[in-house]
């Protein structure tokens, strides 16, 4: 398969993997031109019998991922949804200022939500997307009826389990084949199953004119450059920008979903609960990429939160 293909062609197989019968949701790619000329891209999903149904759940992915990382979770969710490609990721434009932190990403996410949603959202963010979602909820509370942060909190130790992703992206920026990328992802315990990792790599990479394969996202290129120069790694930069002020400013209900062997330690989860006593903390038996390792269960959990209003 070359790069000229239907990006939603994986959905039927993904549905079958989690035991969902019947037609997959209607899906389309959206593009918004931002005031400075950059492009913000997203994916919208709706029931086949209501293809014009507006999203009620919005998803923001983590560093080095893209909107498609939520596909299987959205299938299990069974509700109209929006998944945004954060700037520098997927089909969204790269940032000239190289600033991929919550404070600079949130205004673009807000712009997308204002353009593509019509009701307050259950806003779900994983990792960098979780920090960004907290900033969105703090700055544009009218867009958010409930906030779910997946396996991230302000103040987690960048030298802890989060170093896994820093090491992963600090490697080469181009490869001979996508198979090499799949093997690297699996060697770092990323991507879930081999099938899921292969699908994820395919949707997150591109073939250059010289035949070499590279990541589509800017984050890996910056991480590799930082590693080569001895500068603080890109993950440490992301975490250094994050603080508690945004979460304290959120008026919507907050839920933290963490993997029991993810990036948020038990002590850090306890600190989260102490700082935000009205928040709900849920621990599940998985690693950092909850949505890739247990997408069906996560989808059902989010559906319950959405249905609870």
C-alpha positions in Angstrom: 0.0 0.0 0.0 1.4 3.4 -0.9 0.6 6.8 0.7 -2.4 7.5 -1.6 -5.1 5.6 0.3 -8.2 6.1 2.3 -7.0 7.0 5.8 -10.2 5.6 7.3 -9.8 2.2 5.6 -8.6 0.6 8.8 -11.8 1.3 10.7 -13.7 -1.9 9.9 -10.8 -4.1 11.0 -10.5 -2.0 14.2 -14.2 -2.4 14.9 -13.9 -6.2 14.4 -10.9 -6.3 16.8 -13.1 -5.1 19.7 -16.2 -7.0 18.7 -18.3 -4.1 17.2 -20.6 -5.3 14.4 -22.4 -3.1 11.9 -21.3 -0.1 10.0 -18.4 2.0 11.2 -19.1 5.7 11.9 -19.1 8.2 9.1 -15.7 9.9 9.2 -14.2 12.9 7.6 -11.1 15.1 7.7 -11.6 18.8 8.6 -9.2 21.7 8.0 -9.2 25.1 9.6 -6.9 28.0 8.5 -5.7 29.8 11.5 -5.3 33.6 11.6 -1.5 33.4 11.0 -2.0 31.1 8.0 -1.2 27.8 9.7 -3.5 24.8 9.1 -5.2 23.0 11.9 -6.5 19.5 11.0 -8.9 17.2 12.7 -11.1 14.1 12.2 -14.8 14.1 12.8 -16.9 10.9 13.4 -20.6 10.6 13.4 -23.2 7.7 13.3 -23.9 6.6 9.8 -27.6 7.3 10.3 -26.8 10.8 11.6 -23.7 11.9 9.6 -24.3 15.5 10.4 -24.4 15.0 14.2 -22.1 17.4 16.0 -19.3 16.1 18.3 -20.0 15.7 22.0 -16.6 14.4 22.8 -13.3 16.0 21.7 -9.9 14.3 21.9 -6.4 15.7 22.1 -3.5 13.3 21.5 -0.1 13.0 23.1 3.3 14.1 21.8 4.4 12.3 18.7 0.9 10.9 18.0 -2.0 12.1 15.9 -5.8 12.2 15.8 -6.0 8.6 14.5 -4.5 7.3 17.7 -8.1 7.6 19.1 -9.8 5.7 16.3 -10.5 2.5 18.2 -11.5 4.3 21.4 -13.9 6.4 19.4 -15.4 3.2 17.9 -16.0 1.8 21.4 -17.3 5.2 22.6 -20.1 5.1 20.0 -20.8 8.9 20.2 -20.2 11.7 17.7 -16.6 12.8 18.3 -13.8 15.2 17.2 -10.1 14.3 17.3 -7.7 17.1 16.7 -4.2 16.9 15.2 -2.2 19.1 17.6 0.0 21.7 15.8 3.2 20.0 14.5 1.4 16.6 14.4 -0.6 14.7 11.8 -1.9 17.0 9.1 -1.6 20.2 11.1 1.1 22.7 10.3 4.4 22.7 12.1 5.1 25.7 14.3 8.0 28.0 13.3 8.7 28.9 16.9 9.1 25.1 17.8 6.9 25.7 20.9 5.0 22.4 21.5 3.8 23.0 25.0 0.3 23.3 26.5 0.3 27.1 26.7 1.0 27.5 23.0 -1.1 24.6 21.8 -4.3 25.4 23.7 -5.3 28.5 21.7 -5.2 26.5 18.5 -7.3 23.7 20.1 -9.8 26.3 21.3 -10.0 27.7 17.7 -10.8 24.2 16.4 -13.4 23.5 19.0 -15.1 26.8 18.4 -15.2 26.0 14.6 -16.2 22.4 14.8 -18.3 21.9 18.0 -21.7 23.5 18.9 -22.2 22.2 22.5 -19.8 21.9 25.5 -17.6 18.9 25.2 -16.4 16.0 27.2 -12.8 17.0 26.6 -10.3 14.1 26.7 -6.5 14.6 26.5 -3.7 12.1 26.7 -0.2 13.1 27.9 0.7 16.4 26.1 -2.9 16.5 25.0 -4.0 16.2 28.6 -1.9 19.2 29.7 -3.3 21.1 26.7 -6.8 20.0 27.5 -6.4 21.4 31.1 -5.3 24.7 29.6 -8.3 24.7 27.2 -10.7 24.0 30.0 -9.2 26.8 32.2 -9.2 29.4 29.4 -12.4 28.5 27.5 -14.6 26.9 30.1 -17.7 27.5 28.0 -16.4 24.8 25.6 -15.9 22.1 28.2 -18.5 20.3 30.3 -16.2 17.7 31.7 -12.4 17.2 31.5 -10.6 13.8 31.3 -6.8 13.7 31.6 -5.2 10.5 30.6 -1.9 9.4 32.3 -0.4 12.8 32.9 -0.3 15.4 35.7 1.6 18.6 36.2 4.8 18.0 38.0 5.5 14.4 37.0 9.2 13.5 37.2 10.7 13.9 33.7 13.5 11.6 34.7 10.9 8.9 35.6 8.9 6.7 33.3 8.4 9.6 30.9 12.0 9.1 29.8 10.7 6.2 27.7 9.2 8.5 25.1 12.2 10.8 25.2 14.5 7.9 24.4 12.2 6.7 21.7 12.1 9.9 19.8 15.8 10.7 20.4 16.8 8.1 17.8 17.1 8.5 14.0 14.6 10.7 12.2 14.4 8.7 9.0 14.2 4.9 8.3 14.6 2.5 5.4 11.0 1.1 5.9 8.0 1.4 8.1 8.8 -2.1 9.3 11.8 -0.7 11.1 9.6 1.9 12.8 7.2 -0.8 14.0 10.0 -2.9 15.5 11.3 0.2 17.3 7.9 1.1 18.7 7.3 -2.5 19.9 10.8 -2.6 21.5 9.9 0.4 23.6 6.5 -1.2 24.6 4.6 1.3 22.5 1.7 0.8 20.1 -0.2 -2.0 21.8 -0.3 -5.1 19.6 1.8 -5.6 16.5 -1.3 -5.0 14.3 -2.1 -1.7 16.2 1.5 -0.6 16.1 1.7 -1.2 12.3 -1.5 0.7 11.8 -0.3 3.5 14.0 3.1 3.8 12.3 1.5 3.8 8.9 -0.8 6.7 9.8 2.0 8.6 11.6 4.7 8.4 9.0 5.3 9.4 5.3 7.6 8.3 2.5 9.9 11.0 1.3 10.9 11.5 -2.3 14.2 9.7 -1.7 12.3 6.6 -0.5 13.2 7.0 3.2 10.4 6.9 5.8 10.1 9.7 8.4 7.7 10.6 11.1 5.0 13.1 10.1 5.3 15.0 13.3 7.7 17.7 14.2 8.2 16.5 17.7 10.5 13.6 16.8 12.8 15.9 14.7 13.1 18.3 17.6 13.7 15.6 20.1 16.5 14.1 18.0 18.1 17.5 17.5 18.0 18.2 21.2 19.5 14.9 22.0 22.3 15.5 19.5 23.1 18.9 20.9 22.9 18.0 24.6 20.0 20.3 25.2 17.2 19.3 27.7 15.1 16.7 26.0 11.7 17.6 24.5 9.7 15.7 27.1 11.4 17.7 29.9 10.6 20.9 28.0 6.9 19.9 27.8 6.7 19.1 31.5 8.5 22.2 32.6 5.8 24.3 31.0 3.0 22.6 32.8 1.7 23.8 36.1 -1.2 23.3 38.5 -2.8 26.8 37.9 -4.8 25.7 34.9 -6.3 22.6 36.7 -7.2 24.7 39.7 -9.0 27.2 37.4 -11.1 24.5 35.7 -14.7 24.6 36.9 -15.9 21.5 35.0 -15.7 18.0 36.6 -12.2 16.5 36.3 -11.2 12.9 36.0 -7.7 11.5 35.9 -7.3 8.1 34.3 -3.8 6.6 34.9 -2.1 3.4 34.0 -0.8 1.5 36.9 2.6 1.3 35.1 2.3 4.4 33.1 3.9 7.8 33.6 1.9 8.9 36.7 3.2 7.2 39.8 0.9 6.3 42.7 2.5 9.1 44.8 1.8 11.6 42.0 -1.8 10.4 41.7 -2.2 10.9 45.4 -0.8 14.4 45.1 -3.2 15.1 42.2 -6.1 13.9 44.5 -4.9 16.1 47.4 -4.5 19.2 45.2 -7.9 18.6 43.5 -10.1 16.9 46.1 -13.2 17.1 43.9 -11.5 15.3 41.0 -12.0 11.6 40.3 -8.9 9.4 40.0 -9.2 6.0 38.2 -6.3 3.6 37.9 -6.4 0.9 35.2 -4.0 -2.0 34.6 -2.0 -0.7 31.6 0.8 1.6 30.6 1.0 5.2 29.4 -0.9 4.8 26.1 -4.1 3.7 27.7 -6.1 4.4 24.5 -3.8 2.0 22.5 -3.5 -0.8 25.1 -7.1 -0.9 26.2 -9.1 1.2 23.8 -12.4 -0.7 24.2 -12.4 -0.3 28.0 -11.4 3.3 27.8 -14.2 3.9 25.2 -16.7 2.4 27.6 -15.4 4.5 30.5 -15.7 7.7 28.5 -19.2 6.7 27.3 -20.2 6.4 31.0 -18.8 9.8 31.8 -20.5 11.3 28.7 -23.9 9.7 29.6 -23.6 10.9 33.2 -23.9 14.4 31.8 
